[in-house]
Amino acid sequence: MSKLITVSPSPHMHGKDNVKKLMYWVILALLPAFLVSVIFFGIGALIVTAVSIVACVGFEYLIQKYLMKVKPTISDGSAAVTGLLLAFNLPTNIPVWIILIGALVAIGVGKMSFGGLGNNPFNPALVGRVFLLISFPVQMTSWPEPVVSRTQYADAVTGPTPLAIIKEGISDGIPVSELMGQIPGYFDLFIGRMHGSMGEIGALALIIGGIILLARKVITWHIPVSILATIFVFTGILWGANPEANADPIFHILTGGVLLGAIFMATDYATSPMTPKGMWIYGIGIGIITVVIRIWGAYPEGVSFAILIMNAFVPILNKYIKPKRFGEEVQNG
Amino acid sequence: MLKTFPKGGIHPAEYKITAGKPIEVLPVPKTAIIPVSQHLGAPSTPVVKKGDTVKAGQLIAKSSAFVSANIHSSVSGKVVKIDNVTDTSGYRKTSVIIEVEGDEWDEKIDTGKTLKKEFGLSGEEIIKKTEEAGIVGLGGATFPSHIKLSVPKGKKAEVLIINGAECEPYLTSDHRLMLEKGDELMVGTKLLMKALGVEKAMIGIENNKPDAVEHLTSLAVNYKGISVHPLKVMYPQGAEKQLIKSLINREVPSGGLPIDVGTVVHNVGTAVAVYEAVQKNKPLVERLVTISGKSLKNPGNFMVRIGTPVSELIEAAGGLPEDTGKVINGGPMMGKALNTIEVPVTKGTSGILVFPENESKREEVQNCIRCARCVSICPMALEPYLLKAASERGMWEIVENDKALDCMECGSCSYICPSRLPLLDYIRLGKSNVSRIIRSRKQ
């Protein structure tokens, strides 16, 4: 036989999923929530998203090409996911130059300084968001009015988020039953008609996205379920103990970044644990820290901080939480 | 709910192209190349020399150690050479080369097709005949079968498991065997039960072969103690430890053997071989081989004499296609790529797969994105990403402590990895280094 044949070790077959496909499924799963923000925030949502994605992909390209001097890998879609998630974490009236700074911090500091895809210990989009929140607290906490601000960008009418109203009110000693009248009703909270960051408002749309990711096996249920269950139970206990000084658990799940965080941010591959048991501990940790910040901390919202704090524990969880090996503990009979 | 194992597993595309192709008998080759090492363990010692005339079924190499197996001539003719010849492993091994004349069988052998159901032999006699016939595990591991039948002191076999899972994509030889040699399989199973002294045998079959499940279930009515169990289609269902877990819910301990949990596993092909050896005095000189591939003209299931060159088998399947990029001995998940098709079919050849060029090369590798898929699909609940990283850096202590030696090399991790990392390659590297370290520690 004259023909050369390939010799390589097994396996000789390969699954169809690759990094690019997984990233594009994440983007697809984020689209329902994106549509909700376009409906409620209009032009601002479009501008923020476009700028953030272009900036993140662009910075990754420039850093890989001119600083790291490697072949750019922007086509894998991970920079676009970071850009989209960063946009989801910003108010839709935020100035373009702030978005650019956020994108540079997210990609440059959060991702590429650690070696790029898969090597970063902290969620890049959240690194960007938290950097902006601390650096530009005014711009990062003025939220455009839904619906009426559709055609406005920088000049949008702004107001506080439901979480901020409740937190402020409680610290002023106003009973929760009275405060609930100042915020949108549960139906509005569920569809996303409220003040808030671009992508965090649409609870229903985020849940649909989560179902897409679960059905397509892009993520497993462990992290979202453990976070949501922990927040629900923790806030439920506080509410049960004193319903006039604490908001109910459904309010806590539907407002702020809980759903966005639990489904899309905390499940980021590189920064979450590798084993189901580790995922449970990680999720419960995020839930507890979120509630602690919301109830007792200085900020009305704590999901971003909670995820970043638990990101730091992931290497330890991976080191000490091992799967139960096959044949390790034999209980035969 | 179909029975299955609880941890990990994948479901690759099945490509059972040849499932509907009845067994064909491949003509006897002109020259048979019979390696003296076709099994796990020590090579056998040739007992024939150049110029000898041999009959089909005649002993040509004798088992040389405790773990070794007899080798018989698969053809009649003249020994022209005893030489080193490349075999399916890619290494040159001592082989008896026989030029074929006619097809004359040893007189003791009953080559008839009539089913011989009754037997009056004791367990020891069955084991002895299995040993004499040179029977080895035909699922691909080729471990000498008589050793598995001799239960060590202090252990007790409670149930015999017959492996008809055939979880590898493409392969269909066990499937056809179950359909066409069902009664022989049943009698062979009874013989194995007698040898082990057990009253119960379970045949496990992946549920993508409903016809085989149905056929054997209807036959099992006439054979006391044998039951047939459909299993969930999940790779590696046919791996020994996973099959035991699926069928009797026991976990073979790390580093242990099936007999530690009271069972012994034999492949369906082995059971039929035992039937032929005991009831028909026929040693293991031929086996069923699936030849398959997307571009082959006539893929099929062939009964092939041991020692037939793979190239002749490919000819029978319509010749090597123009676009061939890889030829695999075994299944696509665990089989070995051949470096030439001029190698003989041996006892362990369950299939020959011809892959087109565009499916033969590996894809470009990316960074590990820590998606945890390798961890979630590992049937042994290992952490392939970690074993790879540790092996890459020579951190053998981690490789050993994190149980790399439990890895059976099923390939699920490399299959699933979205970054196309060669996880199993690195785990193999880690395993061989850890084995070396453990050996040096004992000295």
Chai-1 contact restraints between the chains, C-beta under 6 A:
chainA,res_idxA,chainB,res_idxB,connection_type,confidence,min_distance_angstrom,max_distance_angstrom,comment,restraint_id
A,I5,B,K326,contact,1.0,0.0,6.0,A-B,restraint_1
A,I5,B,V327,contact,1.0,0.0,6.0,A-B,restraint_2
A,T6,B,G325,contact,1.0,0.0,6.0,A-B,restraint_3
A,T6,B,K326,contact,1.0,0.0,6.0,A-B,restraint_4
A,T6,B,S360,contact,1.0,0.0,6.0,A-B,restraint_5
A,V7,B,A337,contact,1.0,0.0,6.0,A-B,restraint_6
A,V7,B,N339,contact,1.0,0.0,6.0,A-B,restraint_7
A,S8,B,A337,contact,1.0,0.0,6.0,A-B,restraint_8
A,P9,B,D425,contact,1.0,0.0,6.0,A-B,restraint_9
A,S10,B,M334,contact,1.0,0.0,6.0,A-B,restraint_10
A,S10,B,G335,contact,1.0,0.0,6.0,A-B,restraint_11
A,S10,B,G411,contact,1.0,0.0,6.0,A-B,restraint_12
A,P11,B,M333,contact,1.0,0.0,6.0,A-B,restraint_13
A,P11,B,G411,contact,1.0,0.0,6.0,A-B,restraint_14
A,P11,B,S414,contact,1.0,0.0,6.0,A-B,restraint_15
A,P11,B,Y415,contact,1.0,0.0,6.0,A-B,restraint_16
A,H12,B,I328,contact,1.0,0.0,6.0,A-B,restraint_17
A,H12,B,P332,contact,1.0,0.0,6.0,A-B,restraint_18
A,M13,B,P12,contact,1.0,0.0,6.0,A-B,restraint_19
A,M13,B,P332,contact,1.0,0.0,6.0,A-B,restraint_20
A,H14,B,Y415,contact,1.0,0.0,6.0,A-B,restraint_21
A,G15,B,Y415,contact,1.0,0.0,6.0,A-B,restraint_22
A,G15,B,I416,contact,1.0,0.0,6.0,A-B,restraint_23
A,D17,B,P418,contact,1.0,0.0,6.0,A-B,restraint_24
A,N18,B,P418,contact,1.0,0.0,6.0,A-B,restraint_25
A,V19,B,Q366,contact,1.0,0.0,6.0,A-B,restraint_26
A,V19,B,I369,contact,1.0,0.0,6.0,A-B,restraint_27
A,V19,B,P418,contact,1.0,0.0,6.0,A-B,restraint_28
A,V19,B,S419,contact,1.0,0.0,6.0,A-B,restraint_29
A,L22,B,P418,contact,1.0,0.0,6.0,A-B,restraint_30
A,L117,B,N367,contact,1.0,0.0,6.0,A-B,restraint_31
A,G118,B,N367,contact,1.0,0.0,6.0,A-B,restraint_32
A,G118,B,C368,contact,1.0,0.0,6.0,A-B,restraint_33
A,G118,B,I369,contact,1.0,0.0,6.0,A-B,restraint_34
A,G118,B,R370,contact,1.0,0.0,6.0,A-B,restraint_35
A,Y269,B,I369,contact,1.0,0.0,6.0,A-B,restraint_36
A,Y269,B,R370,contact,1.0,0.0,6.0,A-B,restraint_37
A,Y269,B,C371,contact,1.0,0.0,6.0,A-B,restraint_38
A,A270,B,R370,contact,1.0,0.0,6.0,A-B,restraint_39
A,M274,B,A372,contact,1.0,0.0,6.0,A-B,restraint_40
A,M274,B,V375,contact,1.0,0.0,6.0,A-B,restraint_41
A,T275,B,V375,contact,1.0,0.0,6.0,A-B,restraint_42
A,P323,B,A381,contact,1.0,0.0,6.0,A-B,restraint_43
A,R325,B,A381,contact,1.0,0.0,6.0,A-B,restraint_44
A,R325,B,K403,contact,1.0,0.0,6.0,A-B,restraint_45
A,F326,B,K7,contact,1.0,0.0,6.0,A-B,restraint_46
A,F326,B,M380,contact,1.0,0.0,6.0,A-B,restraint_47
A,F326,B,A381,contact,1.0,0.0,6.0,A-B,restraint_48
A,G327,B,E251,contact,1.0,0.0,6.0,A-B,restraint_49
A,G327,B,V252,contact,1.0,0.0,6.0,A-B,restraint_50
A,G327,B,P253,contact,1.0,0.0,6.0,A-B,restraint_51
A,G327,B,S254,contact,1.0,0.0,6.0,A-B,restraint_52
A,V330,B,E251,contact,1.0,0.0,6.0,A-B,restraint_53
A,V330,B,P253,contact,1.0,0.0,6.0,A-B,restraint_54
A,N332,B,R250,contact,1.0,0.0,6.0,A-B,restraint_55
A,N332,B,V261,contact,1.0,0.0,6.0,A-B,restraint_56
